[in-house]
Amino acid sequence: MHESCARVRFLCGFCLSLVFLAAPASAQQLADPNFKPIVEHPAYTKNFPRVLFDEAHNNANSAVGSHKPFADLIAYDGYHVVRNHKSFNKETLGTFKVLVIANALGAEDADEEGADKSAFTDAECDVVRDWVKGGGALLLLADQAPFGSAAQNLAQRFGVDMSKGLTRDPANFEKESGIEDFIVYSRENKLLVDHPITSGQNDAEKIVRVIAFSGQSLKGPEGSAVFLKLADTAIDMIPPGKDVSAAGRAQGVAFKFGKGRVVVLGDAAMLSAQLAGSEKRPMGMNYPGIDNQQLTLNIMHWLSGLLRER
């Protein structure tokens, strides 16, 4: 009886998450207009690091759309955000410190044929790889398929494997949501791993609890650091519906690559503040009782070199 009830609860929550994910972008990826980022002590008050936010690859998330809260937050922190509408080449990336790519697609919309095809040409992938190797920093955000599929060839340039399946954890999800793919990472459940990103510069920046709001699992290259570690109870639902264990995988990895740095997340919403569905439920930095806003700042601080290895 207990297993039956748990299965029903999962299916109800899973269907709710699919409503969020399958709805047209204009309906489901709405930035929370009431979210006001607060940065009491900006990291940069001069020599503002330039951040290129990609919008040239059918991105479902833009700096003026669902990820406006992200762009606003890091701007308050002293980063200079520029929206990108060009293919990646040496000239495109040349003057920037950080490149942000959020949910690129192989077609205009997620439900179109070809959406799961590569969003980037091989030449673009090589350019980004070489730019990072020379000292650039990449923040790559990719949800489950079609987004994971569309970003896979770029991720492979850095040795990152994307499951592309929807990841859930029946033991470590946000119980109030009832959605098993809203996964909690905390000091208490030991899935939030010590790293400069989770420790910050001081106790005020220390991360205690974050939530990933649906997404896929990742496997970083050898030597990479996992800071959002999936539990052995985590499961990837690989289309068209096969369940595979996600044990040993993660939803957040960080590593140095040549002279540069890379952070890859299997969920984009955790670094924004969105309202989902007709009920306008908070998803991201606006969700109560979590440290996703500080996580966002710490990720950017690590990528721009403010946070160093200890």
N, C-alpha and C positions, 0 to 999 in steps of 0.2 A: 504493500500500500504506500509505504514511504517513497519507494522508487517511482511509482506511478504518479504520485503528486509532484515529485520533483521534476519528472519529465513534462507534465502538463505546464508547470510553472516556467520551465525553460522554453517550451514551444510558444507560450504566450509572450514571453519577453523577447524571444527571437523574432517572432512575427512583428512585434512593435519596432524592433531595431531595423527590420527590413523595410518597414514603412518609411522610416527616417531616411534610409539609404537609397531606396528605389524611387522616391518622389523626385519630380523634376528639380533641378538645381535651384531654380528661382523660388521654389516652395520650401525646400528643406534646408538649404544652406543660407540662412539669414543671420547676419551679424546682429548681436544683441545691441539695440540702440541705446540701452540704458547702462551698458557697461562702460565705466570710466576708469581707465588705467591710472594707477597712482605710483609714481616713482619719487620717493622722498629724497633720495640721493642719487642723481643720475651718474652713471658710470663714466660718461664722457661729457666734459664741458668745453672741450676744444679738441681739435684734430679728430673730428667726428668720423668714425669708420663708415665707409660707403657700403650699403647693402643693396644688391640687385635682386628684386623680387620678380621671378619669372612669370610672365603672362602670355608667352608666345607659343605655348604648346598645348592649346586647348585645355588649359588648367581649369579645373572645377573650382579652385580657390584663388581669389585675387586679393590684392592689397587694398582694393576699394570695395570688395564684396564680403564674402564670408570670413576672410582673414584681415579685415580692416582693424579689428581689435589687436591682432598681433602687430601689424604695421604701426598702429598708434602707440602701442606700449613701447616698442623698441625705439621709436622716434623720441618719446619722452625720456628714454634712457640715454639719448645722445647719438643714436645711429642715424645716418642720412639714408633714407629709403628711396630707391629709384625703381620704377616699374619697367620691366623689360618686355619689348614687343619685337625683338629681333632673334634670329637664329644665333646660337652660340658660336662665337669665333674669338680669336685672340683680342680683337678690338673691342668686342662686346664686353668681355670680362676684365679687360686690362686694368681699369682704374678702381676695381672693387675689391673689398676685403672678404665679403661673405656673399655667397649665392644661395638663395632660398628657392626651392622648387617644391610646390605643393600640388599633389594630385594632377599631374599631367596626363593627357589622354591621346590615343591614336586617332580619335575622331572628335567632332565638335561636342557631342554629348555622350554621357556614360551609357545610354541605352541604344546608341547607334552601332551599326555593324562596323567593325574595325576599331572600336574604342579600346580593345585590349591589345592592339598592335603597338609597336614601339612608338613612343611620342617623340623620340629623338633619332636623328640619323647617326650612323656609325661615326661620321666625322665629328659631329657635335659631342658625342660621348668621349671621343679621344681628346678633343679640345678641353672639355671639363676636367678629365683625368689629368692632363698635363698641367693645366692651370692650378689645380689643387696641389699636385706634386711640387710645383714651383713656389708654393706659399699661400695659395688661396684656401678658402674654407667653404665647405658645402654643407647645407642643411637640406636633406632630402626627406620629404614627407610623402608617404604613399599608403593609402588604405588598401583593403582587399581588392580583388579583381573587380572591375577592369584596371584599376589604378596600379596595383602591384605588377600586373602583366605589362602595362605600358611603360613602367619605369625599370623593368628588370634588366634591360641591356645596359642602362647607365649604372645601375647598382652593381652589375657584374664586373664593371671596370674597376670597382673598388673591392671586389671579393665578397660582396654581400648577397646572400640568397634570400629571396622573398617567397613566402609560402603561397601568396595570392589568395589563400582561403580566409574565411571569416573566423577569427579566433575568439573562443569563449573559455571561461573557467568557472565551472559550477561551484568551486570552493572559495573563490576569491573575487566574486563580482560585487558590485554595489547593490546591496540587498534592497534598499528603498526603491531602486529603479525597477527591479524585477527582471533586468536584462543581463544575461550571463556574459555578454561581450562588453559590458561596461566594467573593465577589470581594474581592481584596486591594487596599487603598489604602495606599500607602507613600510615603516620601520618595524611595525608590529608583526606583519606577516612575512617579513624578511625578503620581500620581492623587490624592495627599493635598495639597490646595492650601493655601497660606499664608492664614491668617485668625486672628483672636484665639482662635477655638475650637481650632484645631490648634496654635497657638503657646503658649497658656496664659499665666500670669503670669511664668513663669521657665523655666529649662531643665528643671527637674524635672517640669514640667507639659507639656512639649513632646511632641506626638504624633508617633510615628515610623511605626507600622504598625497598621492596624486591618483588620477583616474584616466585611463585610456577609454575613449568613447567609441568602441568598435574599431575594427582594423584587422591587420594581418600579423603574422609572426615573422621574425627575421632570424638570420644566422649570420653573424659578422665574420670577417676574415680572422685567421689565426693572429693572436695578439691583441685583438680588439677587446674593449671593455664593455661589459653589459651593465647598464644602470637601471633598466626596467626588465627584470628577469621573470620569465613565465614559470609558473609552478609546474610540477609534474602532472597536475590535474588538468592543465590547459589542453584544449583540443582545437585543431584546425578543421573547419568544414570546407573541404575542397570541392568546388563545383564539379559535377552537378549534385553533390550531397554526400560525399564520402568523408567520414570522420577519421582523422589521423592525429595521433598524439603530437602535441607541441612541446613536450618535455625537452629541456635542453636548449630551447630557443628563447627569443626575447622580443620586446616591442620597442626597445631603445638601446642602440649601440653607439659607441664613440671610439674613434681611433685616429692616430696620426697617420698621414699618408705622405711620404716624402717630407717636404718642408711644411705641408699643409695639414688641415684637420677636417674630419668628416663626422657628422652626426646623422644617423638615419633613424626615423621613427616609423612604426607600422600603423600609426594613426595620426591624421592631420588635425582633427578637431580638438585634441588636448591642448594645442597651442593657440586656440582661438577662443572666442566667446560667442556661441551661437544659440539661437532659439529653434528648436526642432519640432516639427509636426504641428497639427492644428492647436494643440495644447500649449505650444511654445515653451517646451521644457528646456531648461538651461543645459547646454553641453559645452564643456571646456572650462575656461578660466572663470566663468560666471557661476559655476556649480558651487554650492556652499560647502565649506569645510574641507577644502583641498588647497594644495600649494601649486597648482598648475601655472599661475602667473609667475611665481618666483622660479619655477622650473624653466619657463620660457626665457627669463632673463639670464639664468645661470647657463643655459645652453648657448645663448648668444655670447655671454662673457667668455665661455670656454673657446668657442669658435674664433673670437676676435683676439684671443691671447691674454685676456685679463685674468682668467683663472688658469693657473699652471699646475702641472703634476706635482705631487708632494712626495 
